[in-house]
Amino acid sequence: MNYIALLPEISLVFMVLVFFVASLGGLRRDLLGKTAMVCAGLALIASGATYGITESGFYGVYRVDAFSQTFKVMISLGLLLILWLGAGLKGVKSTFRPEYYMCLGLSCLGLMIMTSAVELLTIMISLEIASYALYVLIPLRTQKALREPLEASIKYILFGGVATGISLYGMSYIFGLAHTTYLSELAVVLPGLLATQPLAVIGLVMMLCGLFYKLALFPMHFWMPDVYVGASNETTCFVATLPKVGAVALLIRIIALGGADAQQLSWVLSVMAILSMTLGNLSALGQDDIKRLLAYSSIAHAGYIMVGILALNQLGLTASVYYIYGYLLMNIACFYVIYNLAPEGENLGFADLKGLYKRSPLLAVTLALGAMGLSGIPPTIGFTGKFLIFTAALQKEYYWLVLFAVGNVCISAFYYLRLVRAAYSSVDEPGPRVRLPVQAVVLGLVIIAAIIIGGILPQNFISLTKEVIGLIL
């Protein structure tokens, strides 16, 4: 294997080693954040530079191609934006900051391996690498009352362990029926097994539970609200975005193995998508804590993404990749506002947004665009993504699934627009102005531009993604 193809992974290994040394006292504390951003930038450059390379190695369990590199670009871009957003780590204990950056890099490394893994045991190992690094990050929060972070960490570990056990059990079913763990060989036998063996459907759904856990799809969603509320704002932003990118990559790879005619599998996943959308949106309606609201909304968005994947045509899978890219940007927009409004890294409620348009017009606009994008209002990237997903499902004649999805979009508009209304509500005493450093202002403008331009001009991204999806179908 040409090891130049592994440059993105090597750059993250370098990041992990640098901060391992820093945890021993080998790097000045004021250089930690800058060093992390440099390492993330190197990973982004390496992912882009290796985009055109196609390689297979390690006895065929690892494949580098345009599909995997597309997701690696998104993962490294997301890491860079999250590090940029959380410059200073206001919500993380200062004594653990080197370890914090090290675990961030390790989790991203696991996610990158996930996107290139084409063998079941390799997939499981990469999933655990990404997960265990996150288990460490959840309790590292600066907070007087330590109960919430510790409780969130315990729940995350317990639910993660259950999801892993179910996935391994499902893998044993699939291996027992197909006698292989390689995805390329499963693609040959799995469509026939799904059509004739009910146990294959059960085994595949169980095997996917680990990915449903990362995506927070019903019924593997119970951990989400408590982890969002208990973790620091920086950590929550990471949990809310990048693991979902890796999960979408693997879901596309694995569900595509079953073929477009796997009716029983489609029915099971369709019901899970509907329940995820409905439960997430209805639960979000009554929330006052903004992070808890975003947690329930993420459960709903997992359902929207599954609608595109279930279409299993070129437009549906392309729309799913496009949507997860937009979801990454829109969530970062919301957490950008939360981070800059919480000087001590505390959680925020709707009352904290009152008069925001007077205190910081940039934060108000960023929040409005993020919320409007998540609700699917044009001209944001969220509207274009939903439009493409629903169009793909209609082409597949999933009319009832689109009907439920559109109804849920209407429900979600209520609580997303509550955020906008709170930010632009008039108050007699709006409070002190929010002073943003130059780098935060630049980041806000970058996020705003990306959400709008991505929604108005999606052609280049979509045409590029269509070529990539051709490698899977």
VOLO-341967 format. One record per residue (C-alpha): x, y, z. Coordinates in steps of 0.5 Angstrom, whole numbers. Layout:
% VOLO-341967
<px=X; py=Y; pz=Z>
...
***
This chain:
% VOLO-341967
<px=0; py=0; pz=0>
<px=2; py=7; pz=-2>
<px=3; py=10; pz=5>
<px=2; py=17; pz=2>
<px=-5; py=15; pz=2>
<px=-5; py=15; pz=10>
<px=-3; py=22; pz=11>
<px=-9; py=24; pz=14>
<px=-9; py=19; pz=19>
<px=-1; py=20; pz=20>
<px=-2; py=27; pz=22>
<px=-7; py=26; pz=27>
<px=-3; py=20; pz=30>
<px=2; py=26; pz=30>
<px=-3; py=30; pz=34>
<px=-4; py=25; pz=39>
<px=4; py=24; pz=40>
<px=5; py=32; pz=41>
<px=-1; py=32; pz=46>
<px=2; py=26; pz=50>
<px=8; py=29; pz=51>
<px=5; py=36; pz=53>
<px=1; py=32; pz=58>
<px=8; py=30; pz=61>
<px=10; py=37; pz=61>
<px=13; py=38; pz=55>
<px=9; py=44; pz=52>
<px=7; py=51; pz=54>
<px=0; py=52; pz=56>
<px=-1; py=58; pz=52>
<px=1; py=54; pz=46>
<px=-4; py=48; pz=47>
<px=-9; py=51; pz=43>
<px=-5; py=54; pz=37>
<px=-1; py=47; pz=36>
<px=-8; py=43; pz=36>
<px=-11; py=48; pz=30>
<px=-4; py=47; pz=27>
<px=-5; py=39; pz=27>
<px=-12; py=40; pz=25>
<px=-10; py=44; pz=19>
<px=-5; py=39; pz=17>
<px=-10; py=34; pz=17>
<px=-15; py=38; pz=13>
<px=-9; py=39; pz=8>
<px=-7; py=32; pz=8>
<px=-14; py=30; pz=7>
<px=-15; py=34; pz=1>
<px=-8; py=32; pz=-2>
<px=-10; py=25; pz=-2>
<px=-17; py=26; pz=-5>
<px=-15; py=23; pz=-12>
<px=-11; py=17; pz=-9>
<px=-15; py=10; pz=-9>
<px=-11; py=4; pz=-5>
<px=-12; py=-2; pz=-1>
<px=-8; py=-5; pz=4>
<px=-7; py=-9; pz=10>
<px=-10; py=-15; pz=7>
<px=-16; py=-12; pz=4>
<px=-19; py=-9; pz=11>
<px=-17; py=-2; pz=9>
<px=-19; py=2; pz=3>
<px=-17; py=9; pz=1>
<px=-22; py=12; pz=-4>
<px=-26; py=18; pz=-6>
<px=-31; py=16; pz=-2>
<px=-27; py=15; pz=5>
<px=-23; py=22; pz=3>
<px=-29; py=26; pz=2>
<px=-31; py=24; pz=9>
<px=-24; py=25; pz=12>
<px=-24; py=32; pz=9>
<px=-31; py=33; pz=13>
<px=-28; py=30; pz=19>
<px=-22; py=34; pz=19>
<px=-25; py=41; pz=17>
<px=-30; py=40; pz=23>
<px=-24; py=39; pz=28>
<px=-21; py=45; pz=26>
<px=-28; py=49; pz=26>
<px=-29; py=46; pz=33>
<px=-22; py=48; pz=36>
<px=-23; py=55; pz=33>
<px=-29; py=55; pz=36>
<px=-27; py=53; pz=43>
<px=-20; py=57; pz=43>
<px=-19; py=58; pz=51>
<px=-23; py=52; pz=53>
<px=-27; py=56; pz=58>
<px=-31; py=50; pz=60>
<px=-25; py=45; pz=61>
<px=-21; py=44; pz=67>
<px=-14; py=47; pz=66>
<px=-10; py=41; pz=69>
<px=-13; py=36; pz=63>
<px=-12; py=41; pz=57>
<px=-7; py=37; pz=54>
<px=-10; py=30; pz=55>
<px=-17; py=34; pz=52>
<px=-13; py=35; pz=46>
<px=-10; py=29; pz=45>
<px=-17; py=25; pz=46>
<px=-20; py=30; pz=41>
<px=-15; py=27; pz=36>
<px=-15; py=20; pz=38>
<px=-23; py=20; pz=37>
<px=-22; py=24; pz=30>
<px=-17; py=18; pz=28>
<px=-22; py=13; pz=30>
<px=-27; py=16; pz=26>
<px=-22; py=17; pz=20>
<px=-21; py=9; pz=20>
<px=-28; py=8; pz=20>
<px=-29; py=11; pz=14>
<px=-24; py=7; pz=10>
<px=-25; py=0; pz=14>
<px=-28; py=-5; pz=9>
<px=-28; py=-11; pz=14>
<px=-33; py=-12; pz=20>
<px=-28; py=-13; pz=26>
<px=-24; py=-7; pz=23>
<px=-30; py=-3; pz=23>
<px=-31; py=-5; pz=30>
<px=-24; py=-3; pz=33>
<px=-25; py=4; pz=30>
<px=-31; py=5; pz=33>
<px=-29; py=3; pz=39>
<px=-23; py=8; pz=39>
<px=-27; py=14; pz=37>
<px=-32; py=12; pz=43>
<px=-27; py=11; pz=48>
<px=-23; py=17; pz=47>
<px=-30; py=21; pz=48>
<px=-32; py=17; pz=54>
<px=-26; py=21; pz=57>
<px=-28; py=28; pz=55>
<px=-35; py=28; pz=58>
<px=-33; py=29; pz=65>
<px=-27; py=34; pz=64>
<px=-32; py=40; pz=65>
<px=-30; py=46; pz=70>
<px=-36; py=46; pz=74>
<px=-38; py=47; pz=81>
<px=-43; py=41; pz=82>
<px=-39; py=35; pz=79>
<px=-46; py=31; pz=79>
<px=-48; py=32; pz=72>
<px=-41; py=31; pz=68>
<px=-40; py=25; pz=72>
<px=-47; py=22; pz=71>
<px=-47; py=24; pz=63>
<px=-40; py=20; pz=63>
<px=-43; py=14; pz=66>
<px=-49; py=14; pz=62>
<px=-45; py=15; pz=56>
<px=-41; py=9; pz=57>
<px=-46; py=4; pz=59>
<px=-51; py=6; pz=53>
<px=-44; py=5; pz=49>
<px=-43; py=-1; pz=52>
<px=-50; py=-4; pz=51>
<px=-49; py=-2; pz=43>
<px=-43; py=-5; pz=42>
<px=-45; py=-12; pz=45>
<px=-51; py=-11; pz=41>
<px=-47; py=-10; pz=35>
<px=-42; py=-16; pz=36>
<px=-48; py=-20; pz=37>
<px=-51; py=-18; pz=30>
<px=-44; py=-19; pz=27>
<px=-44; py=-26; pz=29>
<px=-51; py=-27; pz=26>
<px=-48; py=-24; pz=19>
<px=-42; py=-28; pz=20>
<px=-45; py=-35; pz=21>
<px=-50; py=-34; pz=15>
<px=-45; py=-31; pz=10>
<px=-38; py=-34; pz=13>
<px=-34; py=-27; pz=11>
<px=-33; py=-21; pz=15>
<px=-31; py=-17; pz=8>
<px=-36; py=-12; pz=6>
<px=-34; py=-14; pz=-2>
<px=-36; py=-21; pz=0>
<px=-42; py=-19; pz=4>
<px=-44; py=-15; pz=-2>
<px=-45; py=-21; pz=-6>
<px=-49; py=-26; pz=-1>
<px=-52; py=-21; pz=3>
<px=-58; py=-19; pz=-2>
<px=-60; py=-26; pz=-3>
<px=-60; py=-27; pz=5>
<px=-64; py=-21; pz=7>
<px=-69; py=-24; pz=2>
<px=-69; py=-31; pz=4>
<px=-67; py=-31; pz=12>
<px=-71; py=-27; pz=17>
<px=-65; py=-28; pz=21>
<px=-60; py=-24; pz=16>
<px=-65; py=-18; pz=17>
<px=-65; py=-18; pz=25>
<px=-57; py=-19; pz=25>
<px=-56; py=-13; pz=20>
<px=-60; py=-9; pz=24>
<px=-57; py=-11; pz=31>
<px=-50; py=-10; pz=27>
<px=-52; py=-3; pz=26>
<px=-54; py=-1; pz=33>
<px=-47; py=1; pz=34>
<px=-48; py=6; pz=28>
<px=-55; py=8; pz=31>
<px=-52; py=10; pz=37>
<px=-47; py=15; pz=34>
<px=-52; py=18; pz=30>
<px=-57; py=18; pz=36>
<px=-63; py=14; pz=32>
<px=-69; py=11; pz=35>
<px=-68; py=7; pz=40>
<px=-61; py=8; pz=41>
<px=-62; py=15; pz=43>
<px=-63; py=15; pz=50>
<px=-56; py=18; pz=52>
<px=-56; py=24; pz=48>
<px=-60; py=29; pz=52>
<px=-56; py=28; pz=59>
<px=-49; py=28; pz=55>
<px=-51; py=34; pz=52>
<px=-53; py=38; pz=58>
<px=-47; py=35; pz=62>
<px=-41; py=35; pz=58>
<px=-38; py=42; pz=57>
<px=-40; py=46; pz=51>
<px=-34; py=45; pz=47>
<px=-34; py=37; pz=48>
<px=-42; py=37; pz=46>
<px=-40; py=41; pz=40>
<px=-36; py=35; pz=38>
<px=-41; py=30; pz=40>
<px=-46; py=33; pz=36>
<px=-43; py=33; pz=30>
<px=-36; py=29; pz=28>
<px=-39; py=22; pz=30>
<px=-45; py=23; pz=26>
<px=-41; py=24; pz=20>
<px=-37; py=18; pz=21>
<px=-43; py=14; pz=22>
<px=-47; py=16; pz=16>
<px=-40; py=14; pz=12>
<px=-41; py=7; pz=15>
<px=-49; py=7; pz=14>
<px=-48; py=8; pz=7>
<px=-43; py=3; pz=6>
<px=-47; py=-3; pz=10>
<px=-54; py=-1; pz=8>
<px=-52; py=-1; pz=1>
<px=-49; py=-8; pz=1>
<px=-57; py=-10; pz=2>
<px=-59; py=-8; pz=-5>
<px=-64; py=-3; pz=-7>
<px=-70; py=-9; pz=-6>
<px=-69; py=-11; pz=1>
<px=-76; py=-9; pz=3>
<px=-76; py=-12; pz=10>
<px=-70; py=-8; pz=12>
<px=-73; py=-2; pz=9>
<px=-79; py=-3; pz=13>
<px=-75; py=-4; pz=19>
<px=-71; py=2; pz=18>
<px=-77; py=7; pz=16>
<px=-80; py=5; pz=22>
<px=-74; py=7; pz=26>
<px=-73; py=14; pz=22>
<px=-81; py=16; pz=23>
<px=-80; py=14; pz=31>
<px=-74; py=18; pz=31>
<px=-76; py=24; pz=28>
<px=-83; py=24; pz=31>
<px=-80; py=23; pz=38>
<px=-74; py=28; pz=37>
<px=-79; py=34; pz=35>
<px=-84; py=33; pz=40>
<px=-79; py=32; pz=46>
<px=-76; py=39; pz=44>
<px=-82; py=43; pz=44>
<px=-82; py=44; pz=51>
<px=-75; py=45; pz=53>
<px=-72; py=51; pz=56>
<px=-64; py=49; pz=56>
<px=-61; py=50; pz=49>
<px=-57; py=44; pz=49>
<px=-62; py=40; pz=51>
<px=-67; py=42; pz=46>
<px=-61; py=41; pz=41>
<px=-60; py=34; pz=43>
<px=-67; py=32; pz=42>
<px=-67; py=36; pz=35>
<px=-61; py=32; pz=33>
<px=-65; py=25; pz=34>
<px=-70; py=28; pz=29>
<px=-64; py=30; pz=24>
<px=-62; py=23; pz=25>
<px=-69; py=21; pz=22>
<px=-68; py=26; pz=16>
<px=-61; py=23; pz=14>
<px=-64; py=16; pz=14>
<px=-70; py=18; pz=9>
<px=-64; py=19; pz=4>
<px=-60; py=13; pz=6>
<px=-66; py=9; pz=5>
<px=-68; py=11; pz=-2>
<px=-61; py=8; pz=-4>
<px=-61; py=11; pz=-10>
<px=-55; py=16; pz=-13>
<px=-59; py=22; pz=-11>
<px=-61; py=20; pz=-4>
<px=-54; py=18; pz=-2>
<px=-51; py=24; pz=-5>
<px=-57; py=28; pz=-1>
<px=-55; py=24; pz=5>
<px=-47; py=26; pz=5>
<px=-49; py=34; pz=3>
<px=-54; py=34; pz=9>
<px=-49; py=31; pz=14>
<px=-44; py=37; pz=11>
<px=-50; py=42; pz=12>
<px=-51; py=39; pz=19>
<px=-44; py=40; pz=21>
<px=-44; py=47; pz=20>
<px=-51; py=49; pz=23>
<px=-49; py=46; pz=29>
<px=-43; py=49; pz=30>
<px=-46; py=56; pz=28>
<px=-51; py=54; pz=34>
<px=-45; py=52; pz=39>
<px=-41; py=58; pz=37>
<px=-46; py=62; pz=40>
<px=-47; py=58; pz=46>
<px=-40; py=58; pz=47>
<px=-39; py=66; pz=46>
<px=-45; py=67; pz=51>
<px=-42; py=63; pz=57>
<px=-36; py=66; pz=60>
<px=-36; py=60; pz=65>
<px=-38; py=55; pz=60>
<px=-45; py=54; pz=63>
<px=-51; py=52; pz=60>
<px=-56; py=57; pz=57>
<px=-63; py=58; pz=57>
<px=-68; py=62; pz=53>
<px=-67; py=68; pz=58>
<px=-60; py=68; pz=56>
<px=-62; py=70; pz=49>
<px=-66; py=76; pz=50>
<px=-64; py=82; pz=47>
<px=-58; py=79; pz=43>
<px=-59; py=83; pz=37>
<px=-57; py=89; pz=41>
<px=-51; py=86; pz=45>
<px=-48; py=82; pz=39>
<px=-51; py=83; pz=32>
<px=-46; py=78; pz=29>
<px=-48; py=72; pz=35>
<px=-55; py=74; pz=33>
<px=-55; py=73; pz=26>
<px=-51; py=67; pz=27>
<px=-56; py=64; pz=31>
<px=-61; py=66; pz=27>
<px=-58; py=62; pz=21>
<px=-56; py=56; pz=24>
<px=-63; py=55; pz=27>
<px=-67; py=57; pz=20>
<px=-62; py=52; pz=17>
<px=-64; py=46; pz=22>
<px=-71; py=48; pz=21>
<px=-70; py=48; pz=13>
<px=-72; py=55; pz=11>
<px=-69; py=58; pz=5>
<px=-64; py=60; pz=3>
<px=-60; py=56; pz=8>
<px=-56; py=49; pz=7>
<px=-61; py=46; pz=11>
<px=-67; py=47; pz=6>
<px=-63; py=45; pz=0>
<px=-61; py=38; pz=4>
<px=-68; py=37; pz=6>
<px=-71; py=38; pz=-1>
<px=-66; py=33; pz=-4>
<px=-67; py=28; pz=1>
<px=-75; py=28; pz=0>
<px=-74; py=29; pz=-7>
<px=-70; py=22; pz=-7>
<px=-75; py=19; pz=-3>
<px=-81; py=21; pz=-7>
<px=-77; py=18; pz=-13>
<px=-77; py=11; pz=-9>
<px=-84; py=12; pz=-8>
<px=-84; py=13; pz=-1>
<px=-90; py=18; pz=0>
<px=-92; py=16; pz=7>
<px=-85; py=17; pz=9>
<px=-84; py=24; pz=6>
<px=-91; py=25; pz=9>
<px=-88; py=24; pz=16>
<px=-82; py=28; pz=15>
<px=-85; py=34; pz=12>
<px=-90; py=34; pz=18>
<px=-84; py=33; pz=23>
<px=-81; py=39; pz=19>
<px=-87; py=43; pz=21>
<px=-87; py=42; pz=28>
<px=-79; py=43; pz=29>
<px=-80; py=50; pz=26>
<px=-84; py=52; pz=32>
<px=-78; py=51; pz=37>
<px=-72; py=53; pz=32>
<px=-76; py=60; pz=31>
<px=-77; py=60; pz=38>
<px=-69; py=61; pz=39>
<px=-69; py=67; pz=33>
<px=-75; py=70; pz=37>
<px=-71; py=70; pz=43>
<px=-65; py=73; pz=40>
<px=-69; py=79; pz=37>
<px=-74; py=80; pz=42>
<px=-74; py=87; pz=45>
<px=-72; py=88; pz=52>
<px=-71; py=95; pz=56>
<px=-64; py=92; pz=59>
<px=-61; py=88; pz=54>
<px=-55; py=87; pz=58>
<px=-47; py=88; pz=57>
<px=-45; py=88; pz=50>
<px=-41; py=81; pz=48>
<px=-34; py=83; pz=46>
<px=-32; py=78; pz=41>
<px=-24; py=77; pz=39>
<px=-22; py=78; pz=32>
<px=-21; py=70; pz=31>
<px=-28; py=69; pz=34>
<px=-31; py=75; pz=29>
<px=-28; py=72; pz=23>
<px=-30; py=65; pz=25>
<px=-37; py=67; pz=25>
<px=-37; py=71; pz=18>
<px=-34; py=64; pz=16>
<px=-40; py=60; pz=18>
<px=-45; py=65; pz=16>
<px=-42; py=65; pz=9>
<px=-42; py=57; pz=9>
<px=-49; py=56; pz=11>
<px=-52; py=61; pz=6>
<px=-47; py=59; pz=0>
<px=-48; py=52; pz=1>
<px=-55; py=53; pz=0>
<px=-55; py=57; pz=-6>
<px=-50; py=54; pz=-10>
<px=-50; py=47; pz=-8>
<px=-48; py=44; pz=-15>
<px=-40; py=43; pz=-14>
<px=-41; py=39; pz=-8>
<px=-47; py=35; pz=-11>
<px=-44; py=34; pz=-17>
<px=-37; py=32; pz=-14>
<px=-41; py=27; pz=-9>
<px=-45; py=24; pz=-14>
<px=-38; py=21; pz=-17>
<px=-36; py=19; pz=-10>
<px=-43; py=15; pz=-9>
<px=-42; py=12; pz=-16>
<px=-36; py=8; pz=-12>
<px=-41; py=5; pz=-7>
<px=-47; py=3; pz=-12>
***
